[in-house]
Each structure stands twice: as structure tokens, then as C-alpha cells.
Amino acid sequence: MRPGSGQRDVLVGDAAEIAELAGLLEAVPTPFAFVCMCPGDVRFTVRGERGKVLGVLTHHLGGGLEWERWGGERPLVRPRELGRWLAERGVAEASPAPPW
């Protein structure tokens, strides 16, 4: 979901769709995370059994993926594919790939 944008939440519960999304959220293992000052564009809440929140990932459209354990943002391996996946579900418009 896009924080504060009024966009709808999208529940991903099908095993095949979860596997597809997980592959699209793969980040480049850089030694340092980029610290962005914006709140990000799309938030993914990962839940386990009984709805327990396991983690929250924030996607910066045209950028990377942020996770609090990284202390910042890391570039995505497949940013264009994730942008298309989000656009197909009406979460965000497809964004161009970042310059890296």
C-alpha cells in the first residue's frame, strides 16, 4: 500500500503469487544501505502465522527496497518487473528502472 495516498491495500495470499512477489523483492547485497529521507511509496507488511507481523519492507518507486534491519535502502535486482507487478494490481504506476 502507498502510505497516505488513499490507494487500496492488496492482499497477497496465494502461494504462487507470494513466491513471485518474493522473487521480485530480491535486493542487491551491497555493503552499505542508502539512507533516503522520504517515507517511501509502497509498503509490504510480511505476516506469519496468526497474522503476526514479521517485517515491513518499503519500496521507493524508481529506487530500491528498505528494511529497518539494513538501516536504509538497497537496490532491487529486478526493479522494472516489480514496477509492472505493482501496476498490474493497481498499487502504483509502472516506474522506469533506476540508473544503477
C-alpha positions as CSV (number, residue, x, y, z in Angstrom):
1,M,0.0,0.0,0.0
2,R,1.1,3.6,-0.5
3,P,1.3,5.3,2.8
4,G,-1.2,8.2,3.0
5,S,-2.1,8.0,-0.7
6,G,-5.6,6.6,-0.3
7,Q,-4.6,3.7,-2.5
8,R,-6.1,0.3,-1.7
9,D,-4.4,-2.5,0.2
10,V,-3.6,-5.6,-1.8
11,L,-3.6,-8.9,0.0
12,V,-1.3,-11.5,-1.5
13,G,-2.2,-14.9,-0.1
14,D,-1.8,-17.4,-2.9
15,A,1.4,-19.4,-2.6
16,A,2.4,-18.9,-6.3
17,E,1.8,-15.1,-6.1
18,I,3.7,-14.9,-2.8
19,A,6.7,-16.8,-4.4
20,E,6.5,-14.4,-7.5
21,L,6.5,-11.3,-5.3
22,A,9.3,-12.6,-3.0
23,G,11.5,-13.1,-6.1
24,L,10.7,-9.5,-7.2
25,L,11.7,-8.2,-3.8
26,E,15.3,-9.5,-4.1
27,A,17.7,-6.8,-3.3
28,V,21.4,-6.4,-4.3
29,P,23.6,-7.4,-1.3
30,T,25.5,-4.1,-1.2
31,P,27.9,-3.5,1.8
32,F,26.1,-0.2,2.7
33,A,22.5,0.9,2.5
34,F,21.4,4.2,1.0
35,V,19.5,6.4,3.5
36,C,16.6,8.1,1.9
37,M,14.7,10.8,3.8
38,C,11.3,10.2,2.2
39,P,8.7,7.7,3.7
40,G,8.8,5.6,0.6
41,D,6.0,4.8,-1.8
42,V,4.8,1.2,-1.3
43,R,4.8,-0.7,2.0
44,F,4.8,-4.5,2.2
45,T,3.8,-6.0,5.5
46,V,5.0,-9.6,5.8
47,R,2.9,-11.7,8.2
48,G,3.4,-15.1,9.6
49,E,1.1,-17.5,11.4
50,R,-1.9,-15.9,13.1
51,G,-1.2,-12.6,11.4
52,K,1.9,-11.8,13.4
53,V,4.0,-9.1,11.6
54,L,7.4,-10.5,10.7
55,G,8.7,-7.4,9.0
56,V,7.8,-4.4,6.9
57,L,9.6,-3.6,3.6
58,T,9.3,-0.2,2.0
59,H,9.7,0.2,-1.8
60,H,10.8,3.5,-3.2
61,L,9.5,3.7,-6.8
62,G,12.3,4.1,-9.2
63,G,14.7,3.2,-6.4
64,G,15.2,0.3,-4.0
65,L,13.8,-1.6,-1.1
66,E,14.2,-0.5,2.5
67,W,14.1,-2.7,5.6
68,E,14.9,-1.4,9.1
69,R,17.5,-4.2,9.7
70,W,19.5,-2.8,6.8
71,G,19.5,0.7,8.1
72,G,18.4,2.1,4.7
73,E,17.6,1.2,1.1
74,R,19.2,-1.4,-1.2
75,P,18.8,-1.5,-4.9
76,L,16.4,-4.2,-6.4
77,V,17.7,-6.9,-8.7
78,R,14.5,-6.6,-10.9
79,P,13.0,-3.1,-10.4
80,R,11.2,-3.0,-13.7
81,E,9.5,-6.3,-13.1
82,L,8.4,-5.2,-9.6
83,G,7.0,-2.0,-11.1
84,R,5.0,-3.9,-13.6
85,W,3.7,-6.3,-10.9
86,L,2.5,-3.3,-8.8
87,A,0.9,-1.6,-11.8
88,E,-1.0,-4.8,-12.8
89,R,-2.6,-4.8,-9.3
90,G,-3.4,-1.1,-9.3
91,V,-1.0,-0.3,-6.5
92,A,1.3,2.1,-8.4
93,E,2.1,3.2,-11.9
94,A,5.0,1.4,-13.6
95,S,8.1,3.4,-13.0
96,P,11.3,3.4,-15.0
97,A,14.3,1.4,-13.8
98,P,16.8,3.3,-11.7
99,P,20.1,4.4,-13.3
100,W,22.2,1.7,-11.5
